[in-house]
Amino acid sequence: MTSRPNHRNVGTQLDAATLAAGLLTLPQELKDIIYDLTFTTSPPLTRYINKTYKPPLLLQVNRASRHLFAQSYYSTTLVFECADIKFLGAWFRSLTPTHQDLIAALRYGPSAYWASVPGGFGEGEFSGVPSAEAVG
């Protein structure tokens, strides 16, 4: 009996151009599902920014994926929060103006990482950062 190849044992790898061309041939309904599963994020109420924060990988792949995913990531998060106002300001200024415009609110104060930040919290001012609020 001869074995027939199937999707589980065929060692075919697709390059990016072939994959992109194949995706373009799909019906719109399937494209929409793939888009929703790939380029949208479930919004937590708050995203915490600290020294170990790393942006999601889809913001680091290429311009096209960054553009698509950033709209979901930055605009669906209600608040980006950090215990250190200087660090939060530096993080915000590191974003592109387009990504900055998508953010609804920034918050700093002791509510961010209360248990994980020993000692005091940073003092400082935001320079050019909209919608920042202090939490006390």
N, C-alpha and C positions, 0 to 999 in steps of 0.2 A: 504494500500500500504506500503510495507516495503522499507526502504531506504537502498541503497547499499553503502557500504563504497567506498570512492575514495581517491585520494591523498590529498584532502583538509581536510578531517576529520579523517584520520587514525593517531592515536597518536603514531607512531612508531619512536623510536630514534635508530640510528645506532651508534655502537661504532667504534672507529678508525680502528680496524682490519677488521671489516665487510665492512666498507666503502672502505678501501684500496683494499680488495679482489674484491669488486664489480667493482672498477675502472679498475682493471687488466683485466676484462672480456670484456671491451669496445673495439670496433674497433679502430685501430691506429689513424684514422682521428679524432675521438672524443677525444681521449687522447691528441692529439696535440692541439686541440682547448681549452680544459680545461687547459693544460699547458700554452698556450699563454695568456689566460685570467687571470690566477692565478699567474704565476711566471715571468711575464715580466712587465716592467713599461714604461710608456710614458715618454720620456726624456725631461725635461725642459732644456733650454740652461744652466742655472745656478741653483745650489741648495745652499741656504744660510744657513750657520751654525752659530747659536748663542746659548745663554744659554737656550732658550726654545726649541731648536731643539730636536726632538725625531726621532729615526730611524723608518722606516716603520715596521709594526707589523710582516710581513713575515720574517723579519730578527731576530725575537724574538721567533718564534714558536718552532722550533726544528732544529737539524743539517741539515737534508735533505732539508727542505724548505729554510733555511738560505743559504745553498750552491747554490741552484737553483736561488733564487731571487737575491742574492748578485751579481751574474754575470751580470744580467740585470741592477740592480740599480746603481752599481758603475761604470760600463764600458760605459753606454750610456749617463751619465751626462757629459757634456763638461767641466764644471768647478764647483768645490766646492769653495764657497767664504765666507769670514768672514772679518769683520771690524777690529778684534783684532788678530794680528799675533800670540800672545802667546796662545790664545784660539784655533785658527785654528791648531797650532802645537800640542797642547794637544789632540784635537779631532782626528787628524790624527794618532798620536801615540797610541791612544786607539783602533784603528782598528787592526785586525789580519794582518800579513804580506801578506796573500793571498788577502785580500780586499784592502790593500794599493796598491798592484801591479795592480789592476784593474782601479785605478783612473788616468785619463789622466792629469789633471792640478788642482792646488790649486791657489787661488788668494786672496790677502788681500789688504785692502786699503779703502779709503773713499767712493768708489763707493758702497760698501756693507753697506746697512742700513743707507745711508747718512741722511735720515730724522729721523730715529729712534734712532740714537746714539748721544746723546748730548755731546758736548765737544770733546776732542781729540780722537785719535785712538791709540791703543797699539803699542808700539815699541818692537822689539825683533828679535830673529833669529829663523829660523827653524833648528832643529837638525835632520838630516836624512830624511828630507822631500823632495822628488823629485818634479820637475816641478813647484815650487812656483814662483809666479811673483808678483811684487808690482804694484799697480795701483795708479796713482797719479793725 
